[in-house]
């Protein structure tokens, strides 16, 4: 009797268990223990809870060791936890860079004179300094030193205030410098004070030509400077409203019309240059054909 009751109870229990819903499979991703451990490690480095969670949300598939190493390298530069996190958020590619490359690039930037606070401000303003090709940066430095003739101290100041200059294509960078040096008659010292390379070339040209055509800026001749010209710093750094009111003595409507006309002039000049290049290329081909025909006649 007791045996039948036990067997019956066993079958009933088995039937009851069979009716219970099965547990759903867990969602893929890092285990809570791993996430908590990584967050604790980030907090130990100086990140608060909210910052740690933001950092964990970057590149979720990335291993915790790589994430912590990248953050540690940025902290070693002297960046605050918030500044380092902001840098990684704007340029998550830094998380995928080997730690050795981050360390080597930081050392290269220090050799260029970007040390201490200068380095912190430069990389915060321009995180691409870590990922840009080394050859591009070396070409920009070589151009500024050898062809633009900035002194070592002037170069350090340029890189500190305009770090994106290291990412510029050398030909465009040289054209920017030559325009200001030859066309406007401005020396390197004043360029550095005015933070020349922080202003796009198109905006610089618009303001300079506008002043020039209104008789408010005179192009120097044979290296002579015009003392009556506005300072480059004022031309570049004044907000457009103040530039028009105090320097150009014009209205925004007049300036807008001028910029459209100047853009049209530039397009026409570019077309003329392209046509001249095509004509030169055609003449060269014709000369080569004549030379080859003449040589065949002489052989005959």
C-alpha positions, 0 to 999 in steps of 0.5 A: 500500500505504502509502495503504491502511494509512493509510486503514485506520488512520484508520478504526480510530482513528475507530472506537476514538474512537467507542467512548470515552464522552462527557464528562458535562456540568458541574453548574450553578453558579459556576465554580471560578475565580469561587468561588476569587476570591470566597473570596479577596476575603472572606479579604482582608476578614478572614474565614478560610477556614471563614468564607468558605465559610459566607458563600459558602453563603448565597444561592448565586445572589446576585452576589459583589459584593452579598455582599461589600458587605453583609459590608463594611458590617457590618465597618465597624460594628465587628463582628468577622468572626464576628459579621458572619457570624453576623448574616448567617446569622440574617438572610440578608435583609440580603444582598439589601438595597441597600448604601445602605439598610444604610448609611442605617439604620446612620446612623439608629441612630447618631442615636438614640444607638446608636454604637460598642459600643452599635450593635454589641451592638444589631444583633447582638442584633436584626438586624431593626433593619436591615429593620424599617419606618422608620415603626414605629421612629419611632413607638416612639421618639416614644412613649417620648420624648413619652408615656412621658417618658424623657429622651434619655439614658434612651432611649439606655440603653433602646435599647442594652439592649432594642433590640427595643423599636423593633419593638414595636407602639406601643399594646402598648408604651404599655400595658406602660409604663403598667402599671408606672408607674401600677399598680406605681408605678415611675418611669422611672429604675428602669425603665431599670435593671431593663431593663423591656422585655426581659421580656414583659408577661405574665411581668411581670404574673404576678410582680407580681400574685402578689406583690400577692395574697400581700400582698408588693406594695402598689399605691401611691395618688395617685403615692405610692411604697411603699418596702417593695415589692421592686425592679422589677429583682429582680422581673424579673431573678431566675430563677423559682426564686430569685424564688419562694424569696426574694421570693414565698416560695412553691413552684413548684406554687403559682405554676403553679396561680396562673398558670392561674387568672390566665389564666382570669380574663383570658379572662373579662375579655376576654369581658366587655369584648367583650360590653360593646362589642357592647352599646354598638354595638347601643345606638348603632345603635338610637339612630341608628335612632330619630333617623332615624325622628324626623327623618322624622316631623318632616318629615311 
